[in-house]
Amino acid sequence: MERLNDILRELGISKVKLAKCLGVSRQMIYNYLELDDINKWPKDKKVILLNILGIKSADELNNIKVDTDYIMDVETRINSLFENSNKSELGDSNVIFSGLDDKRKELLHNIVDEVKERLEDEKDEEGYHSMLYLYHCLQSMESMRELKFILAYVSKVGGYTKPYEFVYDETEQFVFESILFSAFNLYHAGTSSKTRIAETHKRFVAQIEHKLEDKMSRTLEINSAKVQAMKELGYTEVNDENVAEILYKIDEIQARKARNN
């Protein structure tokens, strides 16, 4: 099994990717790899793995030489496996994939798989919060374009994207990546103690608190305008029939306040 782990590592096949190939959970992959003999695996899973590696029995593991050609051959077999699987899983009948082309269907499918893997363990609070923060990241992306640069940086560091590929504004992305690289180096160097950067973190907290106060103030202002609009219109509740009229009245009230100020 040690040789199998070495081969998988040299091929760049992660536990998540292998789990997807075999149609099992990531935890199950860990369980399989802890066994001392691949022949103890479930027969169907063992057959899939051997097919991916291009061998007929576990005895041939020691004969595998991981070079460029072999890596390409394995990737071809994996892609073929995914393609056949996706044909049945990414059908137009599934609502979540409706309106997407094949490339985007596959991407969404992979994202859902990755997220699901990290949410399956109910005791893994770090995994849950990581996915929660990822969700917040997606929600904030349109208002914080730097998030796209961060994602591109992570993709490049992970080896998924070439370092000189710039999908967004090249100059801005170049500058941001350079600054982020310096920040990560500073962090990993361990030369910036919590005490030394405490003031910087205070400014960070103050900025966030200021934004939260502004957001709360705007929310209270809108709620106040809604109450006033309903009062002026003589409504006691918001429903499908009067919502458009109330929204129009809210805009009118806010415009009046703006003129008076």
Buried (B, 14 or more C-beta within 10 A) or exposed (E): BEEBEEBBEBBEBEBBBBBBBBEBBBEBBEEBBEEEEBEEBEEEBBEBBBBBBEBEEBEEBEEBEBEEEBBEBBBEBBEEBBEEBBEEBBEEEEEEBEEBEEEEBBEBBBEEBBBEBBBEBEEEEEBBEBBEEBEEBEEEBEEEEBBBBBBBBEBBBEEEBEEEEBEBEEEBBEEBBEEBEEEEEEEEEEEEEEEEEEEEEEEEEEEEEEEEEEEEEEEEEEEBBBEBBBEEEEBEEBEEEBEEBBEEBBEEBBEEEEEEE
